[in-house]
Amino acid sequence: VVTENFGPERMMFGSDWPVCLLGGSYKEVVGIIETLTGDWSVAEKEALWSTTAISAYRLGGLLS
């Protein structure tokens, strides 16, 4: 539903570690996200994992 309404370019991975360790390990959560996004393009996955956050937090100049 989120992907259909917003698209990967308006989504980013985030957490509230260590609190969310109560629900599962980091590896488990990342595995679930990777499964849910398995049919996404490389660009869509990059948006979720990094480029949306880089843009939203204006980090581009810091990472070049």
Gaussian input, Z-matrix of N, CA and C with variables (Angstrom, degrees):
# hf/3-21g

backbone

0 1
 N
 C     1     B1
 C     2     B2     1     A1
 N     3     B3     2     A2     1     D1
 C     4     B4     3     A3     2     D2
 C     5     B5     4     A4     3     D3
 N     6     B6     5     A5     4     D4
 C     7     B7     6     A6     5     D5
 C     8     B8     7     A7     6     D6
 N     9     B9     8     A8     7     D7
 C    10    B10     9     A9     8     D8
 C    11    B11    10    A10     9     D9
 N    12    B12    11    A11    10    D10
 C    13    B13    12    A12    11    D11
 C    14    B14    13    A13    12    D12
 N    15    B15    14    A14    13    D13
 C    16    B16    15    A15    14    D14
 C    17    B17    16    A16    15    D15
 N    18    B18    17    A17    16    D16
 C    19    B19    18    A18    17    D17
 C    20    B20    19    A19    18    D18
 N    21    B21    20    A20    19    D19
 C    22    B22    21    A21    20    D20
 C    23    B23    22    A22    21    D21
 N    24    B24    23    A23    22    D22
 C    25    B25    24    A24    23    D23
 C    26    B26    25    A25    24    D24
 N    27    B27    26    A26    25    D25
 C    28    B28    27    A27    26    D26
 C    29    B29    28    A28    27    D27
 N    30    B30    29    A29    28    D28
 C    31    B31    30    A30    29    D29
 C    32    B32    31    A31    30    D30
 N    33    B33    32    A32    31    D31
 C    34    B34    33    A33    32    D32
 C    35    B35    34    A34    33    D33
 N    36    B36    35    A35    34    D34
 C    37    B37    36    A36    35    D35
 C    38    B38    37    A37    36    D36
 N    39    B39    38    A38    37    D37
 C    40    B40    39    A39    38    D38
 C    41    B41    40    A40    39    D39
 N    42    B42    41    A41    40    D40
 C    43    B43    42    A42    41    D41
 C    44    B44    43    A43    42    D42
 N    45    B45    44    A44    43    D43
 C    46    B46    45    A45    44    D44
 C    47    B47    46    A46    45    D45
 N    48    B48    47    A47    46    D46
 C    49    B49    48    A48    47    D47
 C    50    B50    49    A49    48    D48
 N    51    B51    50    A50    49    D49
 C    52    B52    51    A51    50    D50
 C    53    B53    52    A52    51    D51
 N    54    B54    53    A53    52    D52
 C    55    B55    54    A54    53    D53
 C    56    B56    55    A55    54    D54
 N    57    B57    56    A56    55    D55
 C    58    B58    57    A57    56    D56
 C    59    B59    58    A58    57    D57
 N    60    B60    59    A59    58    D58
 C    61    B61    60    A60    59    D59
 C    62    B62    61    A61    60    D60
 N    63    B63    62    A62    61    D61
 C    64    B64    63    A63    62    D62
 C    65    B65    64    A64    63    D63
 N    66    B66    65    A65    64    D64
 C    67    B67    66    A66    65    D65
 C    68    B68    67    A67    66    D66
 N    69    B69    68    A68    67    D67
 C    70    B70    69    A69    68    D68
 C    71    B71    70    A70    69    D69
 N    72    B72    71    A71    70    D70
 C    73    B73    72    A72    71    D71
 C    74    B74    73    A73    72    D72
 N    75    B75    74    A74    73    D73
 C    76    B76    75    A75    74    D74
 C    77    B77    76    A76    75    D75
 N    78    B78    77    A77    76    D76
 C    79    B79    78    A78    77    D77
 C    80    B80    79    A79    78    D78
 N    81    B81    80    A80    79    D79
 C    82    B82    81    A81    80    D80
 C    83    B83    82    A82    81    D81
 N    84    B84    83    A83    82    D82
 C    85    B85    84    A84    83    D83
 C    86    B86    85    A85    84    D84
 N    87    B87    86    A86    85    D85
 C    88    B88    87    A87    86    D86
 C    89    B89    88    A88    87    D87
 N    90    B90    89    A89    88    D88
 C    91    B91    90    A90    89    D89
 C    92    B92    91    A91    90    D90
 N    93    B93    92    A92    91    D91
 C    94    B94    93    A93    92    D92
 C    95    B95    94    A94    93    D93
 N    96    B96    95    A95    94    D94
 C    97    B97    96    A96    95    D95
 C    98    B98    97    A97    96    D96
 N    99    B99    98    A98    97    D97
 C   100   B100    99    A99    98    D98
 C   101   B101   100   A100    99    D99
 N   102   B102   101   A101   100   D100
 C   103   B103   102   A102   101   D101
 C   104   B104   103   A103   102   D102
 N   105   B105   104   A104   103   D103
 C   106   B106   105   A105   104   D104
 C   107   B107   106   A106   105   D105
 N   108   B108   107   A107   106   D106
 C   109   B109   108   A108   107   D107
 C   110   B110   109   A109   108   D108
 N   111   B111   110   A110   109   D109
 C   112   B112   111   A111   110   D110
 C   113   B113   112   A112   111   D111
 N   114   B114   113   A113   112   D112
 C   115   B115   114   A114   113   D113
 C   116   B116   115   A115   114   D114
 N   117   B117   116   A116   115   D115
 C   118   B118   117   A117   116   D116
 C   119   B119   118   A118   117   D117
 N   120   B120   119   A119   118   D118
 C   121   B121   120   A120   119   D119
 C   122   B122   121   A121   120   D120
 N   123   B123   122   A122   121   D121
 C   124   B124   123   A123   122   D122
 C   125   B125   124   A124   123   D123
 N   126   B126   125   A125   124   D124
 C   127   B127   126   A126   125   D125
 C   128   B128   127   A127   126   D126
 N   129   B129   128   A128   127   D127
 C   130   B130   129   A129   128   D128
 C   131   B131   130   A130   129   D129
 N   132   B132   131   A131   130   D130
 C   133   B133   132   A132   131   D131
 C   134   B134   133   A133   132   D132
 N   135   B135   134   A134   133   D133
 C   136   B136   135   A135   134   D134
 C   137   B137   136   A136   135   D135
 N   138   B138   137   A137   136   D136
 C   139   B139   138   A138   137   D137
 C   140   B140   139   A139   138   D138
 N   141   B141   140   A140   139   D139
 C   142   B142   141   A141   140   D140
 C   143   B143   142   A142   141   D141
 N   144   B144   143   A143   142   D142
 C   145   B145   144   A144   143   D143
 C   146   B146   145   A145   144   D144
 N   147   B147   146   A146   145   D145
 C   148   B148   147   A147   146   D146
 C   149   B149   148   A148   147   D147
 N   150   B150   149   A149   148   D148
 C   151   B151   150   A150   149   D149
 C   152   B152   151   A151   150   D150
 N   153   B153   152   A152   151   D151
 C   154   B154   153   A153   152   D152
 C   155   B155   154   A154   153   D153
 N   156   B156   155   A155   154   D154
 C   157   B157   156   A156   155   D155
 C   158   B158   157   A157   156   D156
 N   159   B159   158   A158   157   D157
 C   160   B160   159   A159   158   D158
 C   161   B161   160   A160   159   D159
 N   162   B162   161   A161   160   D160
 C   163   B163   162   A162   161   D161
 C   164   B164   163   A163   162   D162
 N   165   B165   164   A164   163   D163
 C   166   B166   165   A165   164   D164
 C   167   B167   166   A166   165   D165
 N   168   B168   167   A167   166   D166
 C   169   B169   168   A168   167   D167
 C   170   B170   169   A169   168   D168
 N   171   B171   170   A170   169   D169
 C   172   B172   171   A171   170   D170
 C   173   B173   172   A172   171   D171
 N   174   B174   173   A173   172   D172
 C   175   B175   174   A174   173   D173
 C   176   B176   175   A175   174   D174
 N   177   B177   176   A176   175   D175
 C   178   B178   177   A177   176   D176
 C   179   B179   178   A178   177   D177
 N   180   B180   179   A179   178   D178
 C   181   B181   180   A180   179   D179
 C   182   B182   181   A181   180   D180
 N   183   B183   182   A182   181   D181
 C   184   B184   183   A183   182   D182
 C   185   B185   184   A184   183   D183
 N   186   B186   185   A185   184   D184
 C   187   B187   186   A186   185   D185
 C   188   B188   187   A187   186   D186
 N   189   B189   188   A188   187   D187
 C   190   B190   189   A189   188   D188
 C   191   B191   190   A190   189   D189

   B1=1.4502
   B2=1.5334
   B3=1.3253
   B4=1.4649
   B5=1.5191
   B6=1.3244
   B7=1.4609
   B8=1.5196
   B9=1.3193
   B10=1.4653
   B11=1.5270
   B12=1.3259
   B13=1.4578
   B14=1.5232
   B15=1.3193
   B16=1.4573
   B17=1.5209
   B18=1.3169
   B19=1.4550
   B20=1.5215
   B21=1.3201
   B22=1.4657
   B23=1.5277
   B24=1.3372
   B25=1.4598
   B26=1.5280
   B27=1.3347
   B28=1.4664
   B29=1.5224
   B30=1.3359
   B31=1.4638
   B32=1.5242
   B33=1.3281
   B34=1.4568
   B35=1.5188
   B36=1.3251
   B37=1.4523
   B38=1.5211
   B39=1.3057
   B40=1.4543
   B41=1.5160
   B42=1.3166
   B43=1.4566
   B44=1.5203
   B45=1.2903
   B46=1.4596
   B47=1.5308
   B48=1.3278
   B49=1.4552
   B50=1.5081
   B51=1.3140
   B52=1.4595
   B53=1.5217
   B54=1.3273
   B55=1.4657
   B56=1.5237
   B57=1.3217
   B58=1.4624
   B59=1.5251
   B60=1.3172
   B61=1.4636
   B62=1.5245
   B63=1.3138
   B64=1.4598
   B65=1.5244
   B66=1.3334
   B67=1.4598
   B68=1.5138
   B69=1.3111
   B70=1.4579
   B71=1.5139
   B72=1.3023
   B73=1.4607
   B74=1.5257
   B75=1.3208
   B76=1.4649
   B77=1.5192
   B78=1.3193
   B79=1.4672
   B80=1.5294
   B81=1.3302
   B82=1.4656
   B83=1.5278
   B84=1.3236
   B85=1.4628
   B86=1.5266
   B87=1.3294
   B88=1.4664
   B89=1.5286
   B90=1.3242
   B91=1.4624
   B92=1.5208
   B93=1.3163
   B94=1.4670
   B95=1.5261
   B96=1.3257
   B97=1.4675
   B98=1.5243
   B99=1.3294
   B100=1.4652
   B101=1.5278
   B102=1.3273
   B103=1.4609
   B104=1.5284
   B105=1.3294
   B106=1.4657
   B107=1.5267
   B108=1.3254
   B109=1.4660
   B110=1.5253
   B111=1.3022
   B112=1.4595
   B113=1.5128
   B114=1.3187
   B115=1.4646
   B116=1.5321
   B117=1.3133
   B118=1.4571
   B119=1.5240
   B120=1.3131
   B121=1.4660
   B122=1.5278
   B123=1.3168
   B124=1.4662
   B125=1.5293
   B126=1.3189
   B127=1.4697
   B128=1.5293
   B129=1.3239
   B130=1.4683
   B131=1.5227
   B132=1.3261
   B133=1.4689
   B134=1.5229
   B135=1.3316
   B136=1.4678
   B137=1.5225
   B138=1.3275
   B139=1.4652
   B140=1.5236
   B141=1.3168
   B142=1.4660
   B143=1.5211
   B144=1.3226
   B145=1.4639
   B146=1.5265
   B147=1.3437
   B148=1.4638
   B149=1.5246
   B150=1.3116
   B151=1.4641
   B152=1.5254
   B153=1.3188
   B154=1.4643
   B155=1.5240
   B156=1.3206
   B157=1.4699
   B158=1.5270
   B159=1.3285
   B160=1.4666
   B161=1.5244
   B162=1.3135
   B163=1.4617
   B164=1.5288
   B165=1.3215
   B166=1.4654
   B167=1.5237
   B168=1.3202
   B169=1.4636
   B170=1.5268
   B171=1.3441
   B172=1.4685
   B173=1.5299
   B174=1.3190
   B175=1.4597
   B176=1.5239
   B177=1.3118
   B178=1.4580
   B179=1.5118
   B180=1.3124
   B181=1.4559
   B182=1.5097
   B183=1.3180
   B184=1.4594
   B185=1.5177
   B186=1.3293
   B187=1.4565
   B188=1.5189
   B189=1.3134
   B190=1.4654
   B191=1.5115
   A1=110.30
   A2=117.43
   A3=120.47
   A4=110.61
   A5=116.26
   A6=120.28
   A7=111.07
   A8=116.80
   A9=120.63
   A10=111.94
   A11=117.08
   A12=120.89
   A13=114.22
   A14=117.44
   A15=120.35
   A16=113.97
   A17=118.17
   A18=121.75
   A19=111.70
   A20=117.50
   A21=122.05
   A22=113.61
   A23=117.14
   A24=119.90
   A25=113.00
   A26=116.83
   A27=121.04
   A28=111.28
   A29=116.52
   A30=122.07
   A31=108.56
   A32=116.66
   A33=120.21
   A34=109.35
   A35=115.04
   A36=120.68
   A37=108.40
   A38=116.13
   A39=121.39
   A40=109.94
   A41=115.94
   A42=119.60
   A43=110.09
   A44=115.10
   A45=121.42
   A46=108.94
   A47=114.72
   A48=119.43
   A49=108.82
   A50=119.59
   A51=128.74
   A52=114.13
   A53=118.17
   A54=120.53
   A55=111.70
   A56=117.23
   A57=119.02
   A58=112.92
   A59=118.70
   A60=120.08
   A61=110.97
   A62=116.43
   A63=119.90
   A64=110.90
   A65=117.06
   A66=121.57
   A67=114.01
   A68=117.77
   A69=121.69
   A70=110.39
   A71=115.67
   A72=120.36
   A73=110.33
   A74=115.82
   A75=120.50
   A76=109.97
   A77=117.02
   A78=121.88
   A79=110.79
   A80=117.43
   A81=120.96
   A82=111.51
   A83=116.12
   A84=120.22
   A85=110.59
   A86=116.99
   A87=120.37
   A88=109.93
   A89=117.18
   A90=120.78
   A91=112.41
   A92=116.77
   A93=121.08
   A94=110.21
   A95=116.51
   A96=120.26
   A97=110.46
   A98=117.27
   A99=120.44
   A100=111.40
   A101=117.10
   A102=120.65
   A103=110.80
   A104=116.50
   A105=121.11
   A106=112.68
   A107=116.81
   A108=120.67
   A109=111.82
   A110=117.26
   A111=122.06
   A112=115.28
   A113=117.77
   A114=120.21
   A115=112.88
   A116=117.55
   A117=121.42
   A118=110.43
   A119=116.36
   A120=121.29
   A121=109.39
   A122=116.06
   A123=121.06
   A124=109.73
   A125=117.75
   A126=121.59
   A127=111.63
   A128=117.53
   A129=120.92
   A130=110.76
   A131=116.88
   A132=120.32
   A133=111.01
   A134=116.94
   A135=120.40
   A136=110.80
   A137=117.05
   A138=120.76
   A139=110.01
   A140=116.93
   A141=121.06
   A142=111.87
   A143=116.85
   A144=121.64
   A145=114.02
   A146=118.16
   A147=116.25
   A148=116.25
   A149=119.17
   A150=118.86
   A151=114.37
   A152=118.69
   A153=120.03
   A154=110.28
   A155=117.49
   A156=121.11
   A157=110.96
   A158=116.99
   A159=120.46
   A160=109.86
   A161=116.32
   A162=121.01
   A163=111.65
   A164=117.66
   A165=122.09
   A166=112.27
   A167=116.88
   A168=121.42
   A169=112.50
   A170=115.98
   A171=122.77
   A172=111.95
   A173=114.73
   A174=121.07
   A175=113.37
   A176=117.66
   A177=121.54
   A178=114.11
   A179=118.40
   A180=121.90
   A181=113.63
   A182=116.87
   A183=120.99
   A184=112.52
   A185=116.57
   A186=120.75
   A187=113.27
   A188=117.96
   A189=118.84
   A190=112.09
   D1=-46.15
   D2=-179.48
   D3=-61.66
   D4=-46.63
   D5=-178.99
   D6=-60.97
   D7=-41.74
   D8=-179.57
   D9=-64.38
   D10=-35.22
   D11=-176.63
   D12=-87.53
   D13=-30.68
   D14=-174.78
   D15=-117.43
   D16=-32.06
   D17=-177.02
   D18=80.22
   D19=155.06
   D20=-177.08
   D21=-58.91
   D22=-28.95
   D23=-178.08
   D24=-70.93
   D25=-7.69
   D26=176.72
   D27=-119.36
   D28=18.67
   D29=179.20
   D30=-124.12
   D31=150.32
   D32=173.12
   D33=-146.73
   D34=148.01
   D35=177.65
   D36=-74.45
   D37=139.39
   D38=176.93
   D39=-154.43
   D40=169.26
   D41=-178.61
   D42=-153.99
   D43=175.01
   D44=171.65
   D45=-126.85
   D46=45.05
   D47=178.73
   D48=-58.57
   D49=140.50
   D50=10.19
   D51=-92.51
   D52=-2.05
   D53=-176.77
   D54=-57.26
   D55=-42.08
   D56=-176.09
   D57=-70.62
   D58=-6.56
   D59=173.97
   D60=-62.90
   D61=-17.89
   D62=176.50
   D63=-65.65
   D64=-28.98
   D65=-179.21
   D66=-91.88
   D67=-19.84
   D68=-178.73
   D69=164.96
   D70=161.81
   D71=179.61
   D72=-73.33
   D73=162.80
   D74=176.51
   D75=-57.33
   D76=-44.03
   D77=-179.72
   D78=-59.80
   D79=-41.82
   D80=179.31
   D81=-64.83
   D82=-44.14
   D83=-178.77
   D84=-65.41
   D85=-45.28
   D86=178.14
   D87=-61.59
   D88=-39.54
   D89=177.64
   D90=-60.95
   D91=-40.48
   D92=177.93
   D93=-64.07
   D94=-45.62
   D95=179.05
   D96=-62.48
   D97=-42.47
   D98=178.98
   D99=-63.04
   D100=-37.06
   D101=176.80
   D102=-66.36
   D103=-45.31
   D104=-178.49
   D105=-65.90
   D106=-26.00
   D107=-178.07
   D108=-107.69
   D109=16.91
   D110=-175.80
   D111=-57.20
   D112=-29.97
   D113=-178.67
   D114=-96.88
   D115=6.04
   D116=177.92
   D117=-75.75
   D118=155.98
   D119=175.21
   D120=-73.30
   D121=166.52
   D122=177.26
   D123=-58.93
   D124=-43.52
   D125=-179.57
   D126=-62.73
   D127=-39.16
   D128=178.63
   D129=-66.33
   D130=-41.31
   D131=177.90
   D132=-66.03
   D133=-40.89
   D134=177.44
   D135=-62.03
   D136=-37.18
   D137=177.42
   D138=-61.39
   D139=-48.02
   D140=-179.18
   D141=-62.06
   D142=-47.06
   D143=-173.35
   D144=-82.75
   D145=-24.60
   D146=-174.88
   D147=-151.00
   D148=-53.63
   D149=-166.93
   D150=-65.96
   D151=-31.46
   D152=176.27
   D153=-64.89
   D154=-44.03
   D155=178.97
   D156=-65.95
   D157=-41.65
   D158=178.71
   D159=-58.38
   D160=-42.62
   D161=179.24
   D162=-70.53
   D163=-48.57
   D164=-176.31
   D165=-62.30
   D166=-38.86
   D167=-178.53
   D168=-96.06
   D169=6.16
   D170=177.45
   D171=52.48
   D172=52.68
   D173=-178.20
   D174=-98.47
   D175=-1.61
   D176=-174.78
   D177=-51.54
   D178=-45.70
   D179=-179.59
   D180=-68.06
   D181=-25.60
   D182=-179.37
   D183=-78.79
   D184=-22.32
   D185=-173.48
   D186=-102.38
   D187=0.93
   D188=-178.10
   D189=-98.35

